[in-house]
Amino acid sequence: MSHGWAVATMVGSTLLWSIAGIVTLQLERAKSFEVTFWRSAFTALALLVLLTGLRGPGRLKRSLLEGGRTLWISGLCWSVMFTAFMLALTLTSVANVLVTEAIAPLLTALVARLALGHRIAARTGAAILVAGAGIAWMYAREVVGADPRHLLGSVVALAVPAAAAVNWTAIQSTRGSPQQDLLPAVLIGAVISSIVTLPLALPFAGSAHDVAWLAGLGIAQLAIPCLMSVAAARALAAPEVALLGLLEIVFGVAWPWLAGREAPAPHVLAGGALVLAALVANEALALRRRLA
């Protein structure tokens, strides 16, 4: 995959990831762990069908049995990301969770530097700092004065960018091994998340309406974009993947606005514009360097 296609694919992934909030607003009775279980379970089912179609049952089985340490590290990271995000939302505000996720590029750059010895491009480092400032600007007023009990939720939310940093770095470490198949790692993550959250989800309270929405969420918001992001991450530097991932936050703000559910405040719009400017500048400089 070329760099340009990888960037476009990653942007598409963040667009699909960002629909979680607006879809969750449609739920009637399903809460916390039940939402996480159904979303992960339908993700696992969708991935089983998709990967069987893409790879064939024989190759999928071989990938799972012979994938090695990197495959299972990535799968564990996906399970942490799937589970911790929804759990954090039950403990603290959406703003706290999103602000915490904004440190993902910094953590990813650090992990990639320590694990792979990769130097961070000056343009990417600057973009990370500017985008982080934009995210903080978007949500600072929402976080200030928050109930101290939300501290636990923020700590749980830290597991998401931490797992993402390890995951993107692990995926990037296989760029020189085209035979390494890491798409099944997303399936592993969904299965682990489903198993862990099932006992905590019982007894089920969600309606058929809720389950239908969560089925759509599992397929369109997790299964498909996660496969897309794995493919894109093989062609991009780990910090760049994490930086592009910040678009999920910007898109997540835009969906309720476009749906007429809430109008973002001026500081949210200004912060979002700063994030977009940092991302566009980073990719424009990368393109200019390749064409030079």
Contacts in CASP RR format, 6 or more apart in sequence:
PFRMAT RR
TARGET T0000
AUTHOR 0000-0000-0000
METHOD contacts of the structure
MODEL  1
MSHGWAVATMVGSTLLWSIAGIVTLQLERAKSFEVTFWRSAFTALALLVL
LTGLRGPGRLKRSLLEGGRTLWISGLCWSVMFTAFMLALTLTSVANVLVT
EAIAPLLTALVARLALGHRIAARTGAAILVAGAGIAWMYAREVVGADPRH
LLGSVVALAVPAAAAVNWTAIQSTRGSPQQDLLPAVLIGAVISSIVTLPL
ALPFAGSAHDVAWLAGLGIAQLAIPCLMSVAAARALAAPEVALLGLLEIV
FGVAWPWLAGREAPAPHVLAGGALVLAALVANEALALRRRLA
1 9 0 8 1.000
1 231 0 8 1.000
1 232 0 8 1.000
1 234 0 8 1.000
1 235 0 8 1.000
2 235 0 8 1.000
3 235 0 8 1.000
3 236 0 8 1.000
3 286 0 8 1.000
3 290 0 8 1.000
4 287 0 8 1.000
5 235 0 8 1.000
6 231 0 8 1.000
6 232 0 8 1.000
6 233 0 8 1.000
6 234 0 8 1.000
6 235 0 8 1.000
6 236 0 8 1.000
7 232 0 8 1.000
7 236 0 8 1.000
7 244 0 8 1.000
7 283 0 8 1.000
9 228 0 8 1.000
9 229 0 8 1.000
9 231 0 8 1.000
9 232 0 8 1.000
10 228 0 8 1.000
10 229 0 8 1.000
10 232 0 8 1.000
10 233 0 8 1.000
10 236 0 8 1.000
10 241 0 8 1.000
10 244 0 8 1.000
10 245 0 8 1.000
11 244 0 8 1.000
11 247 0 8 1.000
12 225 0 8 1.000
12 228 0 8 1.000
13 225 0 8 1.000
13 226 0 8 1.000
13 228 0 8 1.000
13 229 0 8 1.000
13 232 0 8 1.000
13 245 0 8 1.000
14 225 0 8 1.000
14 244 0 8 1.000
14 245 0 8 1.000
14 246 0 8 1.000
14 247 0 8 1.000
14 248 0 8 1.000
14 251 0 8 1.000
15 225 0 8 1.000
15 247 0 8 1.000
15 251 0 8 1.000
16 220 0 8 1.000
16 221 0 8 1.000
16 224 0 8 1.000
16 225 0 8 1.000
16 228 0 8 1.000
17 221 0 8 1.000
17 222 0 8 1.000
17 225 0 8 1.000
17 248 0 8 1.000
17 251 0 8 1.000
18 247 0 8 1.000
18 248 0 8 1.000
18 249 0 8 1.000
18 250 0 8 1.000
18 251 0 8 1.000
18 252 0 8 1.000
18 254 0 8 1.000
18 255 0 8 1.000
19 217 0 8 1.000
19 220 0 8 1.000
19 221 0 8 1.000
19 252 0 8 1.000
19 255 0 8 1.000
20 217 0 8 1.000
20 221 0 8 1.000
21 94 0 8 1.000
21 252 0 8 1.000
21 255 0 8 1.000
21 256 0 8 1.000
22 252 0 8 1.000
22 255 0 8 1.000
22 256 0 8 1.000
22 259 0 8 1.000
22 261 0 8 1.000
23 213 0 8 1.000
23 216 0 8 1.000
23 217 0 8 1.000
23 221 0 8 1.000
24 35 0 8 1.000
24 217 0 8 1.000
25 256 0 8 1.000
25 261 0 8 1.000
26 213 0 8 1.000
27 35 0 8 1.000
27 206 0 8 1.000
27 210 0 8 1.000
27 213 0 8 1.000
27 214 0 8 1.000
28 206 0 8 1.000
28 207 0 8 1.000
28 209 0 8 1.000
28 210 0 8 1.000
29 205 0 8 1.000
29 206 0 8 1.000
29 207 0 8 1.000
29 210 0 8 1.000
30 38 0 8 1.000
30 204 0 8 1.000
30 205 0 8 1.000
30 206 0 8 1.000
30 207 0 8 1.000
30 210 0 8 1.000
30 211 0 8 1.000
30 214 0 8 1.000
31 90 0 8 1.000
31 205 0 8 1.000
32 86 0 8 1.000
32 87 0 8 1.000
32 90 0 8 1.000
33 86 0 8 1.000
33 87 0 8 1.000
33 90 0 8 1.000
33 197 0 8 1.000
33 200 0 8 1.000
33 201 0 8 1.000
34 201 0 8 1.000
34 204 0 8 1.000
34 205 0 8 1.000
34 206 0 8 1.000
35 86 0 8 1.000
35 214 0 8 1.000
36 82 0 8 1.000
36 83 0 8 1.000
36 86 0 8 1.000
36 87 0 8 1.000
36 193 0 8 1.000
36 197 0 8 1.000
36 201 0 8 1.000
37 193 0 8 1.000
37 194 0 8 1.000
37 197 0 8 1.000
37 198 0 8 1.000
37 200 0 8 1.000
37 201 0 8 1.000
38 201 0 8 1.000
38 210 0 8 1.000
38 211 0 8 1.000
38 214 0 8 1.000
38 215 0 8 1.000
39 82 0 8 1.000
39 86 0 8 1.000
39 214 0 8 1.000
39 217 0 8 1.000
39 218 0 8 1.000
39 221 0 8 1.000
39 222 0 8 1.000
40 82 0 8 1.000
40 83 0 8 1.000
40 189 0 8 1.000
40 190 0 8 1.000
40 191 0 8 1.000
40 193 0 8 1.000
40 194 0 8 1.000
40 197 0 8 1.000
40 218 0 8 1.000
40 222 0 8 1.000
41 190 0 8 1.000
41 194 0 8 1.000
42 214 0 8 1.000
42 215 0 8 1.000
42 216 0 8 1.000
42 217 0 8 1.000
42 218 0 8 1.000
42 219 0 8 1.000
42 223 0 8 1.000
43 82 0 8 1.000
43 186 0 8 1.000
43 190 0 8 1.000
43 218 0 8 1.000
43 219 0 8 1.000
43 222 0 8 1.000
43 223 0 8 1.000
43 226 0 8 1.000
44 187 0 8 1.000
44 190 0 8 1.000
44 191 0 8 1.000
44 194 0 8 1.000
46 218 0 8 1.000
46 219 0 8 1.000
46 223 0 8 1.000
46 224 0 8 1.000
47 186 0 8 1.000
47 187 0 8 1.000
47 190 0 8 1.000
47 223 0 8 1.000
47 227 0 8 1.000
48 187 0 8 1.000
50 223 0 8 1.000
50 224 0 8 1.000
50 227 0 8 1.000
51 60 0 8 1.000
51 183 0 8 1.000
51 184 0 8 1.000
51 187 0 8 1.000
52 60 0 8 1.000
54 183 0 8 1.000
55 63 0 8 1.000
55 181 0 8 1.000
55 183 0 8 1.000
55 184 0 8 1.000
59 181 0 8 1.000
60 184 0 8 1.000
63 71 0 8 1.000
63 181 0 8 1.000
63 183 0 8 1.000
63 184 0 8 1.000
64 71 0 8 1.000
64 184 0 8 1.000
64 187 0 8 1.000
64 188 0 8 1.000
67 180 0 8 1.000
67 181 0 8 1.000
67 184 0 8 1.000
70 170 0 8 1.000
70 171 0 8 1.000
70 173 0 8 1.000
70 174 0 8 1.000
70 180 0 8 1.000
70 182 0 8 1.000
71 180 0 8 1.000
71 181 0 8 1.000
71 182 0 8 1.000
71 184 0 8 1.000
71 185 0 8 1.000
71 188 0 8 1.000
72 185 0 8 1.000
72 188 0 8 1.000
73 166 0 8 1.000
73 167 0 8 1.000
73 170 0 8 1.000
74 167 0 8 1.000
74 170 0 8 1.000
74 171 0 8 1.000
74 182 0 8 1.000
74 185 0 8 1.000
74 188 0 8 1.000
75 167 0 8 1.000
75 185 0 8 1.000
75 186 0 8 1.000
75 188 0 8 1.000
75 189 0 8 1.000
75 192 0 8 1.000
76 163 0 8 1.000
76 188 0 8 1.000
76 189 0 8 1.000
76 192 0 8 1.000
77 163 0 8 1.000
77 164 0 8 1.000
77 166 0 8 1.000
77 167 0 8 1.000
77 170 0 8 1.000
77 185 0 8 1.000
78 163 0 8 1.000
78 167 0 8 1.000
78 185 0 8 1.000
78 186 0 8 1.000
78 188 0 8 1.000
78 189 0 8 1.000
78 190 0 8 1.000
78 193 0 8 1.000
78 226 0 8 1.000
79 188 0 8 1.000
79 189 0 8 1.000
79 190 0 8 1.000
79 191 0 8 1.000
79 192 0 8 1.000
79 193 0 8 1.000
79 196 0 8 1.000
80 159 0 8 1.000
80 160 0 8 1.000
80 162 0 8 1.000
80 163 0 8 1.000
81 159 0 8 1.000
81 160 0 8 1.000
81 163 0 8 1.000
81 164 0 8 1.000
81 167 0 8 1.000
82 189 0 8 1.000
82 190 0 8 1.000
82 193 0 8 1.000
82 222 0 8 1.000
83 193 0 8 1.000
83 196 0 8 1.000
83 197 0 8 1.000
84 156 0 8 1.000
84 157 0 8 1.000
84 159 0 8 1.000
84 160 0 8 1.000
84 163 0 8 1.000
85 97 0 8 1.000
85 157 0 8 1.000
85 160 0 8 1.000
87 153 0 8 1.000
87 156 0 8 1.000
88 96 0 8 1.000
88 97 0 8 1.000
88 100 0 8 1.000
88 153 0 8 1.000
88 154 0 8 1.000
88 156 0 8 1.000
88 157 0 8 1.000
88 159 0 8 1.000
88 160 0 8 1.000
89 97 0 8 1.000
91 150 0 8 1.000
91 152 0 8 1.000
91 153 0 8 1.000
91 156 0 8 1.000
92 146 0 8 1.000
92 150 0 8 1.000
92 151 0 8 1.000
92 152 0 8 1.000
92 153 0 8 1.000
92 154 0 8 1.000
92 157 0 8 1.000
93 142 0 8 1.000
93 143 0 8 1.000
93 146 0 8 1.000
93 150 0 8 1.000
95 139 0 8 1.000
95 142 0 8 1.000
95 143 0 8 1.000
96 139 0 8 1.000
96 142 0 8 1.000
96 143 0 8 1.000
96 146 0 8 1.000
96 150 0 8 1.000
96 153 0 8 1.000
96 154 0 8 1.000
96 157 0 8 1.000
97 153 0 8 1.000
97 154 0 8 1.000
97 157 0 8 1.000
97 160 0 8 1.000
98 135 0 8 1.000
98 138 0 8 1.000
98 139 0 8 1.000
98 249 0 8 1.000
99 135 0 8 1.000
99 136 0 8 1.000
99 139 0 8 1.000
99 140 0 8 1.000
99 143 0 8 1.000
100 154 0 8 1.000
100 157 0 8 1.000
100 158 0 8 1.000
100 160 0 8 1.000
100 161 0 8 1.000
101 157 0 8 1.000
101 160 0 8 1.000
101 161 0 8 1.000
101 248 0 8 1.000
101 249 0 8 1.000
102 131 0 8 1.000
102 132 0 8 1.000
102 135 0 8 1.000
102 136 0 8 1.000
102 161 0 8 1.000
102 246 0 8 1.000
102 249 0 8 1.000
103 132 0 8 1.000
103 161 0 8 1.000
104 160 0 8 1.000
104 161 0 8 1.000
104 164 0 8 1.000
104 165 0 8 1.000
104 242 0 8 1.000
104 245 0 8 1.000
104 246 0 8 1.000
105 128 0 8 1.000
105 131 0 8 1.000
105 132 0 8 1.000
105 239 0 8 1.000
105 242 0 8 1.000
105 243 0 8 1.000
105 246 0 8 1.000
106 128 0 8 1.000
107 161 0 8 1.000
107 162 0 8 1.000
107 164 0 8 1.000
107 165 0 8 1.000
107 242 0 8 1.000
108 161 0 8 1.000
108 164 0 8 1.000
108 165 0 8 1.000
108 168 0 8 1.000
108 169 0 8 1.000
108 238 0 8 1.000
108 239 0 8 1.000
108 241 0 8 1.000
108 242 0 8 1.000
109 120 0 8 1.000
109 124 0 8 1.000
109 125 0 8 1.000
109 128 0 8 1.000
109 238 0 8 1.000
109 239 0 8 1.000
109 242 0 8 1.000
110 165 0 8 1.000
111 165 0 8 1.000
111 166 0 8 1.000
111 169 0 8 1.000
111 238 0 8 1.000
112 118 0 8 1.000
112 120 0 8 1.000
112 165 0 8 1.000
112 168 0 8 1.000
112 169 0 8 1.000
112 172 0 8 1.000
112 237 0 8 1.000
112 238 0 8 1.000
112 239 0 8 1.000
113 119 0 8 1.000
113 120 0 8 1.000
115 169 0 8 1.000
115 173 0 8 1.000
116 169 0 8 1.000
116 172 0 8 1.000
116 173 0 8 1.000
116 238 0 8 1.000
118 172 0 8 1.000
118 237 0 8 1.000
118 238 0 8 1.000
120 239 0 8 1.000
121 237 0 8 1.000
121 239 0 8 1.000
121 286 0 8 1.000
123 281 0 8 1.000
123 282 0 8 1.000
123 285 0 8 1.000
123 286 0 8 1.000
124 237 0 8 1.000
124 239 0 8 1.000
124 240 0 8 1.000
124 243 0 8 1.000
124 282 0 8 1.000
125 239 0 8 1.000
126 278 0 8 1.000
126 282 0 8 1.000
127 243 0 8 1.000
127 278 0 8 1.000
127 279 0 8 1.000
127 281 0 8 1.000
127 282 0 8 1.000
128 239 0 8 1.000
128 243 0 8 1.000
128 278 0 8 1.000
130 274 0 8 1.000
130 275 0 8 1.000
130 277 0 8 1.000
130 278 0 8 1.000
131 243 0 8 1.000
131 246 0 8 1.000
131 274 0 8 1.000
131 275 0 8 1.000
131 278 0 8 1.000
131 279 0 8 1.000
132 246 0 8 1.000
132 275 0 8 1.000
132 278 0 8 1.000
133 274 0 8 1.000
134 271 0 8 1.000
134 272 0 8 1.000
134 274 0 8 1.000
134 275 0 8 1.000
134 278 0 8 1.000
135 246 0 8 1.000
135 249 0 8 1.000
135 271 0 8 1.000
135 272 0 8 1.000
135 275 0 8 1.000
137 267 0 8 1.000
137 270 0 8 1.000
137 271 0 8 1.000
137 272 0 8 1.000
137 274 0 8 1.000
138 249 0 8 1.000
138 253 0 8 1.000
138 267 0 8 1.000
138 268 0 8 1.000
138 270 0 8 1.000
138 271 0 8 1.000
138 272 0 8 1.000
138 275 0 8 1.000
139 268 0 8 1.000
140 267 0 8 1.000
141 265 0 8 1.000
141 267 0 8 1.000
161 242 0 8 1.000
164 242 0 8 1.000
165 238 0 8 1.000
165 242 0 8 1.000
168 233 0 8 1.000
168 238 0 8 1.000
168 241 0 8 1.000
168 242 0 8 1.000
169 238 0 8 1.000
171 182 0 8 1.000
171 230 0 8 1.000
171 233 0 8 1.000
171 234 0 8 1.000
171 238 0 8 1.000
172 233 0 8 1.000
172 234 0 8 1.000
172 236 0 8 1.000
172 237 0 8 1.000
172 238 0 8 1.000
172 241 0 8 1.000
174 180 0 8 1.000
174 182 0 8 1.000
174 234 0 8 1.000
175 234 0 8 1.000
175 235 0 8 1.000
182 230 0 8 1.000
182 234 0 8 1.000
183 227 0 8 1.000
183 230 0 8 1.000
183 231 0 8 1.000
185 230 0 8 1.000
186 223 0 8 1.000
186 226 0 8 1.000
186 227 0 8 1.000
186 230 0 8 1.000
190 222 0 8 1.000
190 223 0 8 1.000
229 241 0 8 1.000
232 241 0 8 1.000
233 241 0 8 1.000
236 244 0 8 1.000
240 282 0 8 1.000
243 278 0 8 1.000
243 279 0 8 1.000
243 282 0 8 1.000
244 279 0 8 1.000
246 275 0 8 1.000
246 279 0 8 1.000
247 275 0 8 1.000
247 276 0 8 1.000
247 279 0 8 1.000
249 275 0 8 1.000
250 272 0 8 1.000
250 275 0 8 1.000
250 276 0 8 1.000
253 264 0 8 1.000
253 268 0 8 1.000
253 272 0 8 1.000
254 264 0 8 1.000
256 262 0 8 1.000
257 263 0 8 1.000
257 264 0 8 1.000
END
